[in-house]
Amino acid sequence: MESPQARHARRAAEHAVKPQETFGSGATRIALITALMAPSGETVRERDIRDGASLAIDEVGGGQLSLLVENTDGSPQQIQEAAKRLASKNVALVALSVADAPVSTVRQGLGPSRAPLLVLRGNGDERPAGTFAFASDRIDSAVEGASYAVASGRKRLVVLLPSDVSAAERQRLDRGLAGYGIKPALVAVTGTTAFTGDAATKTTLKDTDGVLLVGSGDPDVGALSQLKANGYLKPNAMVVGSSGWVNAAYKRPELAGSHLCLFGPENGSRMTSRYLDRYERAAGTDAAYGFDVIALAAGLVRSQGETAITQESLRSPSGFIGAAAAFRFGKTGSIERTCAVYQVTSGSVKLLDPAPRSF
């Protein structure tokens, strides 16, 4: 009989970080470059990405794939050396989970290799040629949430942005909303805009039936409360948040009933169950991203053969299916994902509509 403490120690030793790791033995090689050997120690985010990818080799790899993991200290030198080693092994696809390393460093290390590079970052980060974003953020979530509100019949939308929103984020939000044909009645930054009862404000905000609340801090909630208190919101107004909300926001009474469009795995799915069994912790969005790197590769190899993974095939408009629902890439390497719609209730979130499995 093994005690819980002994089991924990054994599993920790089994999953101890090594400079190079290989999972699976298939002919098509997929690579992951991490900073799990950074002096500050491994991050939960990168550990989850690595473990999600490792799980996927067994679950969806079909014996056709192998995963080569290069665990670096996060320095540009080690990352570039790792990329050179991977290029020499003719990897078909490279994923980078290091949060702040210059993407150009990896591309330089890969040299003439045309292996697509998946970067576990959002659409706002740099993307040299042949590079694809693979993570979705609060702006993506907000845009999809606004689309849901409009599809639900809301016609006049007010957008409230947190004070920390960057110019690049605002531009992405504007483009995303315009792409869905959404023209907000007003876009305002919370903490700097007062929704008073003057005639001009009344005219602008008349018949507002939707609020896109990107942040969940005190200024954001305060602005929403001001809209309600001054009678600017219709009784059926829908408040839509974003993935940028902190969990504590779910307990705020002012946000009860709000809707959120969130990315990630569905609880109770095969992937989340297998992940929990293997690692004894719940699978979050990062684990799903790691899993989906392999799911993407497996789908292409299974349907088109060992040479199917190319920069061109990744841009298939029909996209791919993974643990985090459906996703596809734009011409510039941007990522688009379907998301599940949740409602804030009783201090938590309740699933209303599962993420679509296709576009």
QUIHUPE-V648453 format. One record per residue. RES is the residue in one small letter. PSI is psi in whole degrees, -180 to 180 (999 if undefined). OMEGA is omega as a letter, one per 40 degrees, with the letter a starting at -180 (NA if undefined). NEAR is the number of other C-alpha atoms within 12 Angstrom. Layout:
<<RES & PSI & OMEGA & NEAR> <RES & PSI & OMEGA & NEAR>>
This chain:
<<m & 127 & a & 6> <e & 128 & i & 10> <s & 158 & i & 9> <p & -38 & a & 11> <q & -42 & i & 11> <a & -40 & i & 12> <r & -42 & i & 15> <h & -43 & a & 17> <a & -41 & a & 14> <r & -44 & a & 14> <r & -35 & i & 16> <a & -40 & i & 15> <a & -39 & a & 12> <e & -33 & a & 14> <h & 18 & i & 21> <a & 144 & a & 20> <v & 133 & i & 27> <k & 158 & a & 21> <p & -43 & i & 23> <q & 139 & i & 23> <e & 147 & i & 27> <t & 132 & i & 25> <f & 129 & a & 33> <g & 171 & a & 28> <s & 19 & a & 20> <g & 163 & a & 25> <a & -30 & a & 24> <t & 120 & a & 35> <r & 127 & i & 37> <i & 139 & a & 48> <a & 150 & i & 49> <l & 126 & i & 50> <i & 123 & a & 51> <t & 175 & i & 49> <a & 37 & a & 39> <l & -12 & i & 39> <m & 24 & i & 27> <a & 149 & i & 23> <p & -30 & a & 12> <s & -5 & a & 10> <g & 169 & a & 19> <e & 149 & i & 27> <t & 152 & i & 23> <v & -39 & a & 22> <r & -52 & a & 28> <e & -35 & i & 38> <r & -43 & a & 35> <d & -40 & i & 32> <i & -49 & i & 42> <r & -44 & a & 49> <d & -35 & i & 45> <g & -41 & i & 46> <a & -42 & i & 47> <s & -43 & i & 42> <l & -42 & a & 38> <a & -32 & i & 42> <i & -42 & i & 38> <d & -37 & a & 28> <e & -39 & a & 29> <v & -2 & a & 34> <g & -25 & i & 34> <g & 23 & a & 24> <g & 3 & a & 22> <q & -13 & a & 31> <l & 155 & i & 40> <s & 148 & a & 34> <l & 120 & i & 45> <l & 116 & a & 41> <v & 127 & i & 42> <e & 109 & i & 37> <n & 111 & a & 36> <t & 179 & i & 34> <d & 5 & i & 30> <g & -4 & a & 34> <s & 148 & i & 25> <p & -37 & a & 27> <q & -50 & a & 20> <q & -37 & i & 27> <i & -42 & i & 40> <q & -40 & i & 31> <e & -40 & i & 26> <a & -43 & i & 39> <a & -38 & i & 41> <k & -44 & i & 27> <r & -41 & a & 26> <l & -39 & i & 35> <a & -37 & i & 30> <s & -18 & i & 19> <k & 9 & i & 23> <n & 47 & i & 25> <v & 147 & a & 36> <a & -24 & a & 42> <l & 139 & i & 47> <v & 133 & i & 50> <a & 141 & i & 50> <l & 119 & i & 48> <s & -7 & i & 46> <v & 129 & a & 37> <a & -36 & a & 28> <d & 13 & i & 22> <a & 142 & i & 28> <p & 127 & a & 25> <v & -32 & a & 35> <s & -28 & i & 26> <t & -42 & i & 29> <v & -45 & a & 45> <r & -41 & i & 35> <q & -41 & i & 24> <g & -35 & a & 29> <l & -19 & i & 33> <g & -134 & a & 21> <p & -5 & a & 16> <s & 136 & i & 26> <r & 18 & i & 24> <a & 129 & i & 39> <p & 146 & i & 42> <l & 116 & i & 44> <l & 123 & a & 46> <v & 122 & a & 44> <l & 62 & i & 44> <r & 175 & a & 33> <g & 179 & a & 32> <n & -15 & a & 34> <g & -8 & a & 29> <d & 166 & a & 29> <e & 144 & i & 25> <r & 93 & i & 29> <p & 169 & i & 22> <a & 139 & i & 23> <g & 10 & a & 35> <t & 141 & a & 40> <f & 133 & i & 42> <a & 152 & a & 40> <f & -1 & i & 44> <a & 146 & i & 43> <s & 150 & a & 40> <d & -167 & a & 36> <r & -29 & i & 37> <i & -45 & i & 42> <d & -45 & i & 40> <s & -44 & a & 42> <a & -43 & i & 42> <v & -46 & i & 46> <e & -37 & i & 40> <g & -41 & i & 47> <a & -40 & i & 47> <s & -40 & i & 37> <y & -43 & a & 37> <a & -44 & a & 35> <v & -42 & i & 29> <a & -24 & i & 16> <s & 3 & i & 19> <g & 1 & i & 16> <r & 136 & a & 31> <k & -25 & a & 28> <r & 110 & a & 32> <l & 132 & i & 39> <v & 131 & a & 41> <v & 123 & i & 43> <l & 118 & a & 45> <l & 142 & i & 39> <p & 159 & a & 36> <s & -20 & a & 24> <d & 7 & a & 21> <v & 136 & a & 21> <s & 164 & i & 15> <a & -39 & i & 15> <a & -40 & i & 17> <e & -42 & a & 26> <r & -40 & i & 28> <q & -42 & i & 19> <r & -40 & i & 26> <l & -46 & i & 38> <d & -45 & i & 26> <r & -42 & a & 18> <g & -45 & i & 27> <l & -43 & i & 31> <a & -35 & i & 17> <g & -27 & i & 15> <y & 8 & i & 20> <g & 24 & a & 16> <i & 123 & i & 31> <k & 99 & a & 25> <p & 148 & i & 32> <a & -29 & a & 25> <l & 140 & i & 26> <v & 120 & a & 28> <a & 151 & i & 29> <v & 126 & a & 30> <t & 149 & a & 32> <g & -16 & i & 22> <t & -8 & a & 17> <t & 130 & i & 23> <a & 125 & a & 21> <f & 81 & a & 33> <t & -177 & a & 20> <g & 21 & a & 19> <d & 163 & a & 14> <a & -41 & a & 11> <a & -43 & i & 11> <t & -41 & i & 21> <k & -40 & i & 20> <t & -43 & a & 16> <t & -41 & a & 22> <l & 6 & a & 33> <k & 134 & i & 27> <d & 29 & i & 24> <t & 123 & a & 33> <d & 11 & i & 32> <g & 137 & i & 44> <v & 124 & i & 50> <l & 107 & a & 54> <l & 96 & a & 49> <v & -39 & i & 49> <g & 172 & a & 39> <s & 18 & i & 37> <g & 179 & a & 29> <d & -45 & i & 23> <p & -35 & a & 25> <d & -49 & i & 37> <v & -35 & i & 34> <g & -41 & i & 27> <a & -41 & i & 37> <l & -44 & i & 45> <s & -36 & i & 26> <q & -40 & i & 24> <l & -43 & a & 36> <k & -46 & a & 28> <a & -33 & a & 16> <n & 7 & i & 21> <g & 25 & a & 22> <y & -17 & a & 32> <l & 136 & i & 29> <k & 156 & a & 23> <p & -32 & a & 14> <n & 17 & a & 21> <a & 136 & i & 31> <m & 128 & i & 39> <v & 124 & a & 48> <v & 127 & i & 46> <g & -153 & i & 50> <s & 172 & i & 44> <s & -6 & i & 37> <g & -7 & i & 30> <w & 140 & i & 35> <v & 156 & a & 22> <n & -31 & a & 20> <a & -24 & a & 19> <a & -29 & a & 32> <y & -21 & a & 30> <k & -3 & i & 20> <r & 124 & a & 25> <p & -28 & a & 18> <e & -22 & a & 28> <l & 2 & i & 40> <a & 136 & a & 26> <g & -7 & i & 27> <s & 158 & i & 41> <h & 147 & i & 42> <l & 138 & i & 52> <c & 108 & a & 46> <l & 146 & i & 43> <f & 153 & i & 43> <g & 179 & a & 38> <p & 153 & i & 36> <e & 133 & i & 33> <n & 137 & i & 23> <g & -2 & i & 15> <s & 167 & i & 20> <r & -42 & a & 22> <m & -47 & a & 40> <t & -35 & i & 33> <s & -45 & i & 23> <r & -40 & a & 28> <y & -44 & i & 34> <l & -41 & i & 22> <d & -43 & a & 15> <r & -42 & a & 24> <y & -4 & i & 26> <e & 38 & i & 18> <r & 158 & a & 19> <a & 148 & i & 27> <a & 123 & i & 39> <g & -167 & a & 31> <t & -40 & a & 35> <d & -40 & i & 35> <a & -39 & i & 42> <a & -38 & i & 47> <y & -45 & i & 50> <g & -44 & i & 50> <f & -42 & a & 46> <d & -22 & i & 44> <v & -45 & a & 53> <i & -39 & i & 51> <a & -40 & i & 40> <l & -51 & a & 47> <a & -43 & a & 49> <a & -41 & a & 41> <g & -42 & i & 29> <l & -45 & a & 34> <v & -40 & a & 31> <r & -38 & a & 22> <s & -26 & a & 17> <q & -4 & i & 14> <g & 176 & a & 19> <e & -25 & a & 24> <t & 17 & a & 25> <a & -19 & a & 24> <i & 102 & i & 35> <t & 166 & i & 29> <q & -33 & a & 29> <e & -42 & a & 23> <s & -27 & i & 30> <l & -21 & a & 38> <r & 17 & i & 28> <s & 125 & a & 22> <p & -23 & i & 18> <s & -20 & i & 18> <g & -160 & a & 26> <f & 161 & i & 34> <i & 135 & i & 31> <g & -164 & a & 42> <a & -31 & i & 46> <a & 44 & i & 45> <a & -149 & a & 34> <a & 147 & i & 32> <f & 155 & i & 40> <r & 165 & a & 34> <f & 145 & i & 33> <g & 178 & a & 25> <k & -31 & a & 21> <t & 5 & a & 23> <g & 9 & i & 34> <s & 156 & a & 35> <i & 138 & i & 36> <e & 130 & a & 37> <r & 147 & i & 41> <t & 152 & a & 36> <c & 157 & i & 41> <a & 146 & i & 33> <v & 127 & i & 34> <y & 158 & i & 32> <q & 138 & i & 29> <v & 122 & a & 33> <t & 138 & i & 22> <s & 39 & i & 18> <g & 11 & a & 20> <s & -168 & i & 24> <v & 142 & a & 30> <k & 133 & a & 24> <l & 127 & i & 22> <l & -51 & a & 21> <d & 119 & i & 21> <p & 157 & i & 26> <a & 135 & i & 31> <p & 146 & a & 22> <r & 8 & i & 22> <s & 171 & a & 20> <f & 999 & NA & 19>>
